[in-house]
Structure formats: structure tokens, C-alpha cells
């Protein structure tokens, strides 16, 4: 599916309101000579009611709505495409005013509705098994673009409600750290989500893990480890060449000590690559006494890769059994949306739609 890219000049883009805190909205309204309560009302329209236009804000004076429209935009994305899986998972292709596009996944369960949001357009980490890596990296998402995904997912929820957010979509969240933390605070303070229902995933960005440990936010950390030793992990995740397994696990221990929050370890299983019994034992030794929960994820096929395959259930069961022998709780992720390429590692907007030369992780760190 070929989608047109909007060619808007930066000068044509108005300042978005989604992404501003209540206090920031009060300041913005004060600049328009409006009382503070107007800012609080706008915050309610944006975050509680999910307004997509100033016309939706029916309790605001028409003259004020016109002035807001002259200076600002609400800051909501366009749903460029929508796919629904056999299991009820919904994948959304969201387009922002500068033409950049990302994918967001809404996951309804009997007892909750989760959304998997992206943190970047593309990704610079370059994991060799992940479809997002084929996009290269275009840019970070703004605070508003992070929050907009949650608001849009709430609209798409079968119940009209949202209970959990996982920052596990396209991109490495720790490479967009400041915007990530501000967005998490808005999700809690303005949208009303519990911090304990917010999960941040990382491929092992050590400085980011340590900074998040200092924030005082009781969010869940999910570490995408995928290999129990440096040599294997470096062959799968280029970021691991900078921070080895021991350095990552030391940062995780620091996170545990400072937050008291459980860290989930995500382990993608690639047949005959990282799913041998030896790897299971190494993983058990690595996690013993520190990680209480390991989530196994059999690899999800992606068009870009023909040299990987998922292990059979017999190999998965044996791997799981060995890790459990080390006193660790192990679950196997129930993959959702695989038929619409919405499962873990399958998110990717076509490279031609990014219209930006890919940049590597090394470029970002330079």
C-alpha cells in the first residue's frame, strides 16, 4: 500500500496542544489573556474527552476557539490505515502533520485493554531479527505524539477505555528519554492511568535504565535480552557491543534496588540460534536471585527475513523447563495480531514512506 507523504514546511506547522501539561496549558491560555480555569478546561477536552478539534470544545467561547485555531493545533494524528486481526487486535498506521508515520497496536483482553505504542519513527538499534530495523531511523516522537497514540487507542478500544500502556513498539524508548518521561507523567496525571500499568521496554540502554531508576516513577521495566552471553547477543543486537550482558544486568539490579518494581526479562526464541539447552542454563544462572519473571517469545515471521524461524513447541517447552529449574517464573507470550503483522518484531512502515536516509545507532551516540 503506497501512502502519500505530506510535504509541509516547518513554518506551516502550528504548535500542538496535546503533549502540554495542565500547567503549561494554563500558561498558553494566559498568553491569550484568558483565566487559568480555561487552561484546565482545555486539558479536560484534550485528555479526558479526547477532542480532535477546537470545534469539539463546545463549552468554550467561539471567539476563543477561533483564536486557539489561529495559533495552535490540537495535535492529533490521522489514522491512515487500520487492520483488525482474527483475534481482535487492531493495528493502526498513524500519520503526523509532517508526513511521518508509525504503527500502534491495540490489544483487547477479557479483563483489560492494552496499547503497544512506538517511541520513534523507525529505530537505530538495528536488531537483526526485527522488521522495524529495516526502516532505519527518521526521528524521535514528541511528547504529544507519544500521548496521542494512547488517546487514539482509547478511541479504538471496544470498551472505550484503556487500562495498560506498553512502550514496546517501533524504536528504542531510552533514545527518546526526555520525551518518554514527560509522556509517562501525562498518561498518569492527565489521562488517569496507573504508573503500575505503564511498561517501558529497552534493548539494554544502560544510561537510560539508570536514569529511569532515579525518576521515582513506579513503572515496570521490560528488558529485551534475547541472548545470555555477550558474543551471541552482540550478533543479534548491535547496541550490545556498547553495553555487554553484565553491564545491562547491573543496571537492572540498580533499577530493582531503587524502585522495588519487578523487571520482566523478554527473551525472543530463534530456532537453533539462541534456544539451545546451553542458552537456557546460561539464562537461568544470569537471572537467578535477580529476575523473577522471564517472558519467552517465539520469533514472529516477517517478510524481511527468510533466514530465521520460530522453534517448535517441543524446543520451547524444554527451554522453559530448564529456566524454571533455577527458581524463575517463566511464561510464553500469547502472540496477538500475527496475521496482520502486529506482533512483537513485526512493526514496520515501508522504507519508501520514511523519506529520510537511515541513521545508525553509532551515529546517534556520536
N, C-alpha and C positions, 0 to 999 in steps of 0.2 A: 504494500500500500504506500503510494507516494503522497506525501503531505507537503503543501507549500510552506515555505519559510517566510515569515513576515519580516519585511525589511524596514523596521522602524529605526529612526535615528534616535540616539540617546536624548537629544533635545526635545523630542516629541513625547517622551515617556514622563508622565506625571508621577509625583511621589505617592506610593501606595500607603493606605492606612492600615491594612492588615499587616501585622508584624510590630505595630506600636503597642506599648503597654497603656494601661488606663491613664497613668500619669503623663505619658507622652501625648496622648490624645487630648488631655486637658490643656497642655501647653499649646498644641496645634490649634485648638479652638480659641484659646485666649488670644492668639495672634490675629484671630478674626474678630476680636472684641466680643467674644461670647463667654458666658459664665461657665464655671468649672463643671457644673452638672451636665452641660451639653456634651462635654467630652465623655462623661460616664455613660450618657445615653448612647453615644456613638459606639462605645465599647460593647454595650449590650447588643446593639444591632449587628456588629461585626462578629462577635464571638459566641453569644448565646443564641442569636436568631439566624446567623449565617447570611446576612444581607449580601446580595451580589451587586446592588446598585444603590445610588443615593435615592432613587425614586422609591425604593423599598422602605426607606426610613420615614414612614408616614406620620410620625408624631413630631417631626422636625419642620420648622417653618420652610415654606417653599423657597423663600429668598436665601435662607442658609444653605439649603440643598444645592441651589444654583452656585453659590459661592464655593462650596466644597468641591463641586464638579469642575469648576474653573481651575482650581489649584491642585486637587488631589484626584486619585483614582481609588476605588475600593481596594483593588489589589487581588482579585480572584482570577484563577486560571480558567482557560477554556477546556472543556472535555472534548478533545479532538477525536478520540476513539474510545469505545467501550466494548469489552468482551466479557461474557459470562460463561464460566466453566460448568461442566456437568454437576460438580459438587457444590455449586452456589458461589464460588469465589468470583469476584469481579476485578478485572484488570482495567485500569484507566490510563489512557495516554493523555497527559495534561500538557497544554501548551501555554507558555507565558508570553507577555506582550513583545518581548524581543525575539520571538520565534523559537526559542529553545524548548525542548520537550523532554519530559521524564515519565516514568511509569510508577504507578501507585497501585497497591493491591489491597482490596477489602476482603476480609476473611470472616464470614459469619459462622458462629458455632451455636449450639443449643443454649449455652449459658453466657455467651459474651459475643461481642463483635470487635475484632481487631483490625488494625490497618498497618500495613508494612509500607513505610514511607522512604523516599530517597533523600539523600543529603547533598548530592552533586549531580550535575549533568555529565554522565559518563563516570569514569573512575581512572585514577592514575596509579593504583596499586598494581594492576596487571596480573592478577591471579590467573594461572594458565588454564583453569577449568571453568572460568566464569564468563558468561556471554557478555556481561557489562564491560569487561575488559577490552572487548573488541571495538568498543566505541571510542577509546581514548578518553581524554578529559577535556571538557569545554570550560566549565566554570562551577563555582560553588553556588548553592541555592541560598537565597536571602532568608532572613528570619521569617518574613511574610510568606515566602514560597514554601518553607517547611510547614508553617502553621496552616496555610491554605490546603495542603494535602489532607490534613486532619479534618478540616471543615468540609471539604468535598467528600471525603469518605463517610462522614456522618450523614450527608445528604443521600449517599448511595446505600447506606445500611438498610436492610429490610425492616428494622425496627425504628429507624430514625435516630438511633442512639449509637454511641461508640464507647467502648469501655477500656480498650488497651491500644497502645501505640508501640510498634517496634521499629526502630530506625535501622533497618536491615536491607533496604532496597539498594538502588544504584548509588555507588560512591562509598568512600571511607569517612564516616562521620567525624573522626578526630582531626581530619584535614580541613574541616569546616567548623572548628571548635567553638569560636565565639558565637557564631550564629546558632549553632546547635544548642548551647546552654541557654541563650535568650529564648529560643523557641520552646525548650522544655519548660521554662518558667511560665511562659504564656499558656501552654497547654494545661498547666496546673492552675494558675491563678485566674485565667480568664475563661477557659473552656471547661474547667472544673474536673479534669482528670487527676486521679491519684498518682503521685510520683511513683508509687509502688507498682503501678500498672504501665509504667513507661520503661522501655528497654532500649539500651544503646548497644549496638554491635560494633566490634572493631576487629580488624585483622591482626592486631597486635602493635598498635602505635603507642609505644611506651610513654612518651611525654604526655599524650592525651589521657591515658589511663590515670597517670599520677595527678594531672590537673583536675580531672573529674572527681578523684578521691577527695580533693580539698574543697570542692564546691559545697558540700553539705546537702546535696540533693539525694534523697534515698531512692534513686533509680536503680534498676537492675542492669548489670553489665553482662554482656554476652561476648565471650572471646571465641573468634573463629580460628581455631588452632590448626586442624586438618592434618597435622603430622607431629609425631612425638620426638623428633630429633632434628638437629639443625640442617644436616645435609638434605634430607628429604623435604623439609619444609621450605628451604631456600629454592628448591627446584619447582615448587608449586606456588609459592608466594614471594615475589621479589622483595617485598618490604622486610622479609625475614633476614635478608642479607645485612640489614642495618641493625636489627634487634633480634638476637637469637632467642631460642626457646627459654633458656634460663632467665634472660633479662625480662622477657614477657611475663613469665610466671612470678618473678619477684615483684613486678608492678601489680600483678593481680593480687598477690598476698598483701601488698600495701593497701590496695582498694578494700579488701576484706577487713583488714585491721581497722581502717579509718571509718568505714561506713557501716560495718556489720551486716551488709547486704550480701546475699548469695550471688556468686558468679556462676553463670552457666557456661559450660565449655561446649562449643559446637564442633563436631568432627564429621566432615564430609568423607564418605567412603567411596574410593575409586578402586574398582576391581583390579587386583594384582599390582596395585601401586602403593597404597597405604593401609590395606585391610588384612595384612598377614598377621598370624598369631604373635609374631615377634613385636609388631607395632602395637598390638593390643596390650601386651605386657609392659612395653615402654610407657604407654599412655597411663596404665594403672599405676605404675611407680611414680610417674610425674604428678598425678593428681592426688595420690594418697595423702590424707591429712590436710588437704587444702581445698580441692574441688569436690563438692558433694553431689554434683549432678552433671552428667555428660549426655548430650543430645546427639545421637547418631543420625546422619542424613545421607542415605544412599544417593549417589550422584543423579541429577536430573538431566536427561539428554538435551542438548542444544544444537541447533543447526550448524553452528560454527565449529563443532568438534566431532570428529569421527574416530579419534584415537583413544577416547575414554569410554568406559561402560560402567554401569552400576553392578555391584556384586549381587549374587543370588542370595536368597533368604537364608540358605544354609550357612554361607560365609558370614552374613550379618549376625545371625544368632550365635555363632561361635565367637566372633569378635566381642559381642556384647557379654557373653558368659565369662570370658576371660577378664574383662574390665571389672565386672561385678565382683569377681573373686577378691578384688582389692578393697572391698567395702564401699564401693561407689555406686550411687543410684544411676542407672542408665535407661534412657528412653530412646525410642526410634521416632523421629519426626514423622507425623502423618502429613505427607505432602499434599498440598491443595493446589488446584489450578494448573496441573502439569499439562493438560490438554490445550491450554491457551497460553503456554509459555509464561506462566505467572509464578512458578515455583522457585525455590531457592536457586540462584545462579543462572536463571533463565531470562532475567530482565535485560532488555537491550533495545534501544531505538536505533534504527538503521544508521550506519555511519554517515551516509549521504545527507541525513537530516540534521546532523550536528553543524555542518558547515564551518567547522573550526579544526585547525590542524591539531592532532592529538599531542598531548604533552605527557611526559613520563613522570613517575614518582620522583626520580632523581632531579628532574627539572624543578619540581615544586620545592624540594628541600634545599636546592642550591641557594 
